[in-house]
């Protein structure tokens, strides 16, 4: 099993979620985050004064998938989260050693 974590722009969530749902991914978690990458934030003007915004709003999407489904999840996220602009986000994939459904005690892929 693999854990796929994707940091995306907030307005892309519905498109990414719908694409993953169409592929059969039924469980995912989403959290609101603030951060920056290479762009180091941006400057805004408010009432004539310039302010530097270091941390930009992002969403972190997390899902655990069977090994054979990782490429499909990544492709769906890439296709639907990409705008071609700086700050589109990143995807990280890591190994998951074990999963357990608390309600039933199921383990492994059955717990997904």
QUIFEN-V209310 format. One record per residue. N is the residue number from 1. PSI is psi in radians with two decimals (999 if undefined). NEAR is the number of other C-alpha atoms within 8 Angstrom. Layout:
[[N	PSI	NEAR] [N	PSI	NEAR]]
This chain:
[[1	2.65	11] [2	2.57	12] [3	2.18	12] [4	2.10	16] [5	2.22	11] [6	2.21	13] [7	2.07	11] [8	2.90	14] [9	2.43	13] [10	-0.65	8] [11	-0.11	5] [12	-0.07	10] [13	-0.86	11] [14	-0.72	7] [15	-0.77	9] [16	-0.79	12] [17	-0.79	8] [18	-0.71	8] [19	-0.75	11] [20	-0.67	13] [21	-0.71	9] [22	-0.53	7] [23	-0.10	7] [24	0.12	6] [25	2.04	9] [26	-0.27	6] [27	2.34	6] [28	2.76	9] [29	2.57	8] [30	2.33	8] [31	2.65	7] [32	2.30	8] [33	2.88	8] [34	2.43	8] [35	-3.08	9] [36	2.75	11] [37	-2.32	7] [38	-0.49	4] [39	-0.27	8] [40	0.66	8] [41	-2.83	11] [42	2.95	8] [43	2.50	8] [44	2.69	8] [45	2.31	8] [46	2.05	7] [47	0.76	4] [48	-0.08	5] [49	2.52	6] [50	2.33	8] [51	2.41	8] [52	2.14	8] [53	1.88	9] [54	-0.78	9] [55	2.08	9] [56	2.58	9] [57	2.35	10] [58	2.83	12] [59	2.47	14] [60	2.06	13] [61	2.26	13] [62	2.35	11] [63	2.58	10] [64	2.25	11] [65	2.72	13] [66	2.65	9] [67	-0.71	7] [68	-0.21	5] [69	-0.02	8] [70	-0.84	11] [71	-0.68	7] [72	-0.71	8] [73	-0.77	10] [74	-0.79	10] [75	-0.74	8] [76	-0.75	11] [77	-0.82	13] [78	-0.81	8] [79	-0.69	7] [80	-0.21	10] [81	-0.24	13] [82	2.29	9] [83	-0.29	5] [84	0.03	5] [85	2.80	6] [86	2.42	5] [87	0.29	8] [88	-0.48	11] [89	-2.92	8] [90	2.74	7] [91	2.33	9] [92	2.43	7] [93	2.28	8] [94	2.80	7] [95	2.52	7] [96	2.10	9] [97	-0.60	5] [98	2.61	7] [99	2.52	10] [100	2.21	9] [101	2.07	10] [102	-0.74	6] [103	-0.77	4] [104	-0.29	5] [105	0.06	8] [106	2.60	9] [107	2.92	10] [108	-2.58	9] [109	-0.44	9] [110	-0.43	6] [111	-0.20	10] [112	999	9]]
